[in-house]
């Protein structure tokens, strides 16, 4: 494999890695929002008196 082809392949890998890191950040952010939403929802339920 020539040096230029190797560099090209490495460049593709690094770009893909950067994309995956960005996607992982987004996924972590969504998980954080879901966790906050669940906490808020649970607090609302716990603070609400249920009348049967």
HELIX and SHEET records of a PDB file:
HELIX    1   1 UNK A    3  UNK A   47  1                                  45    
END                                                                             
